[in-house]
C-alpha cells in the first residue's frame, strides 16, 4: 500500500510538472505579473481608494481575477499546441504533446476545461473582466484554429498577440479593478503609457518568437516574417522596436507626460535599454539556442515592466 501511494504521488507530481510545461511558463508569469501590476496601478490612480485601502479583500480580488485569466492563458497556449503538434515535433520537440508526455485526449480535456472555467469564473466577477477574458479567448482561438488560423499571416498573427497583450489585457484589467474599487476616474495617463509601451513590446515578441521556429514553419508553409525576410532582418527589426519602446517611455518621462517618479523611471529604463543592446550584440543569429535564450531574455524585460512601472505609479503619491 505504501509503495502504491508513493507511486501515485510520484505520478501526480510528474503530471503537474508536465502541465506546467504545457502551460508555457513564460506566458503564465507574464499574465500573473500584468494582472497584479494593473491592480496596483488602479489602486494608485485613485487617492480615495488608497486612503480607504483594506489590503486583504483587494488581494483576494487580484487572486479572483488571476484564476480565470490563467485558465484563459492555458486554453490559448494549449489550443495552439493541439493544432501545431507536427510543427512542434520539429521546432519544440520537448513540448508535452509533441514528445508524447500528454496524449491528444489529455490536451483536449485540459483545453476544454480551462476554456470553460475562464469564461464562467470571469462572468461571475463583472462585465469588464468577462469581456477581457472573452475577447482574449476569442482572439486566441482565431489565432490557432482553422478555418481562420491567423498565425499563418504575419500581420494578423502580430495583431492577435499585441492586441491581447497590449490593448485588451491592460485596459480590461485596469477597468475591472477600478470597478472593484468603486473608482470613476477612468483610464489614467499612466495606463495609456503602459499600454502604448506593451503594444510595441508585444509586437516585437510576436515577430521574434518565429525566428527559432523557422525550420518547422517553412516545412508546413507558415509564412512568418522570418520566412519572408530572414532571421537577421527580423532580429534587427525586433531590437529596434524594443529600443523604440524604451525611447518612448524615456521621452514621455522627460516631457512630464506621465505623473510618476521621473528619476526612477529614467534610471531603470535607460539601464534596461543599455542591457538590451549589450546582450543583443552577443547573439549569433545562426545559433538556435542563442536565439531562444535571447527570446526568453525579452520576456524577462517584459516581466520587469509590470514590476517597475506599477511601483513608480504607486510611489508617485
N, C-alpha and C positions, 0 to 999 in steps of 0.2 A: 504493500500500500504506500509506504514512504517513497519507494522508488517511482511508483506511478505518479504520485503527487509531484515529485521533483521533476519528472519528465513533462508533466502538464505545465508546470511553472516555467520550465525552460522553453517549451513551445510557445507559450504566451508571450514571454519576453522577446523571443525571436520574431514572432508575428508583429509585435509592436515596433520593433526595430525596422522591419520591412515596411510597415505602414508609414513610419517616419520618412524613410527613403522615398516611398511612393508619393508623399506629400510635397516633395521638392522643398526641403527645409529653408532654403534662402527666401522662397516666396512666403512661407509661413512666418518667418521672422520679420520680413518686410511688412506684412499685413498687421502683425501684432504691434509693431512699433508705430505704424501710421495711425492705427485706431487710438492707441494710447496718447500719442503726440497730439492728435487733433482734439482729443478730450481736454488735454491740458490747455491747448490754445483757446478752446471755447470758454473754459473757466477764466483764463487770463483776460479775455476780451470783455468780460462783464464785471466791473468793480463791485457791483451789488452782490453778484453771485459769490465772488471771492470773500466778501465780508461775512456772508452767511454760510460759508463753506462748512459742510459736515462731511468729513473725509470718507467714512465707511460706506454710506449709501452711494457716493459718487464712484468709488472703486467697484462697487457691486454693479453699477450701471455700465462701467467700462467692460467688466467681465461679461455682462449680459450682451453687449454689442459684439464682443470678441467671438463668442461661441458661434453665432450664425455666420459671421464673417470668415472664420477659419473653415467652417463647413463649406461655404461657397468657394473658398480658395482650393480646398481639397477636391471639390467637384470639378472645378475648371482644369486643374492640372491633371487630375485622374482621367477626365474625358479625353484630354489631349494625348495621354499615353495609350488609352484604349484604341484611338484612331491611328496612332503612329507606331504600333508595335514593330512592324517590319523595318521602318526607318530607324527606330531606336536600336534595333539589333546591330545596326552599322554605327550610328552616331553615339548612342548611350547604352551600350550593352549591359551595364550594371543595374539599370532600372528594373524594378521588380517584375513587370510584365515581360520585358524583353529577355530577362535572364531566366524566367520561369519560376521565380520565387512566389509570385502570385499567379493564379490561373485567370483566364479571361472572366470566368464566372465571378471570382472574388472581386476583380476590378469593377465589374458591372454592379455588384451589390454595394460596394463602398461608394461608388459614384452616385448610384440611385438614392441611397440612404442619406448621404451628406447633402445632396441637392435638395431633397425634400425637407430635411431639418433646417437648412439655410433659409428656405422660404417661410416655413412655419414659425420658427423661432424669431425671425425678424418681424414678421407680420404682427405678432402679439406685443411688440415693443414700440410701435408707432409707424406712421406713414413714411417719414424720412428714412428710417433705417430699412424698411421694407423695400422702398423704391431703389435705394442704394444697392441692396443685395440683389434684387430682381434684375436690375439693369446689368449688374456685373455678371450674373449667371447667364442672362440672355446673350450678352456680347461674347462671353467665354464659350457658349455653345456654338454661336455663329462662327467663331474663330476656328474651331476644330471639326465640327460635324458637317458632313455633306447634307444637302447639296451646296450650301454656301462655302464652307471650308475656307474662310477668308485668309487663313495663313498662307495660302498659295500665292497671294498677291502682296508684294511688298508694301504698297501704300495702305491697303486695308488692314494688313497684319499689324503694321505700326500704329494705325489709328485705333485698333482694338486695344492695344496694350497701353498707349498713353491716354486713351480715352477713359479707361477704367482706373489705372493707377494715378493719372494726373487730375482728371476732372471729377469723375463720379465719386471716387474714394474721398478726396479732400473736401469737396463741397458737401457731399452727402453726410459724411460722419460729423463734420463740423455743425451742420444744421441739426442733426439728430441730438447731439449733446447740448446745443443751445436750447432745443425743445425740452430736454430733460431738466435743464437749469431754469427754465421759465424765462429765458432771455429773449428780448425783442430787438436786440441791437443789429441784427442782420449780419451779413458777411463782412468781416473786418478786412482792412487793407493787408494785414499780415497773412490771412488765409489766402487772399488773392495772390500775394507774392510767393507763398509756398506753392500754390497751385501752378503758377507760371514756371517756377523752377522745376517742379516734378514733371510737368508736361514735356519739357525739353529733355530732362534726365531720362524719363521713361522711353522717349523716342530713341535716345542713344542706346539704352538697354535693348530695345526692340530690334534694332538693326545689328547690334553687336552679337546678340545671342546666336545668330545664324552662322557666324564665322566658323566655330568649331564643328558645325553640323553640315558643312558644305558637301562632303562626300555622299552622305545619305540623301540629302536634298537633291543633289544632281541626279542620282540614280532614279529617284522617284518623281523627278520633274516638278519639284517645289521651287518655283522661280524666285528665290530670295534676292535681295540686293547684293549679297555676296556672290551669288552665281552670276549676276549681271555685270557687276563692276570689279570683282576681285577682292581678295582678302585685304590687301594693303589699302586700297581706296576706302573700304568700309571702316577699317580700323582708324584711319585718319579722320574720316567724317565723324565717327563717334567721339573721338578725342576732342575735336573742335566743338562739337555740340556740347560736350561736358564743360569745356572751357567757357563757352557762352553762358551756361547755367551759372557758374560761379561769377563770371564777369557781370552778369545782370544783377545778381544778388549784391555784389560789392558796390556796383553803381547805384542801385536803389538805396543802399545804406548810406553811402556818401551824400546822396542828394536829399536824404531825410524823408524818403517816401514811405518808409515803414518805421513806426514808432517803437522800436525795440532797442536793446543795448547796442549802440553802434560799434564800440571798441571790441566787444566780444564777438560780434558777427564779422567784423573786418578781419580780425586776427585769425579766427577759425577758418573762414572761407579762403583767405589768401594762403594760409597754411595748407589747406586741403588741395587747392589748385596747384601749388608747388609740388606737393606729394604725388598728385596725379601725373604730372609731367615727368617727375623723376622716375616713377615706376613704369610709365608707358615707354620711355626711351630704352628700357632694358628688355622689352618684349621682342622675341623673334617671332614674327607673324607666320613663319612656316612651321613653327612648333606648336602642335595642337594642345599640348599640356600647358605651355606658357600662355596661350590664348585663353584657355579655360580658366587658368588661375587668375588672369587679369580680369576676366568676366566676373569672377567671384569678388575680386577687389572692387569693381564698380558697384556691385551690390552692397558691399560694406560701406562705401561712400553714401549710398542711398540710405542705408540704416542710420548713419550718423546724422543726416539732415533732419530726421524725425526725432533726434535727441537734442541736437544743438538749437534748432530753430524754436521748438516749443519752450526750451529753457530760457532762451532770450526773450520770448514773449511773456513768460511768467515773471521774469526778472524785471521787466520794464516798469512794473508798478510796485 
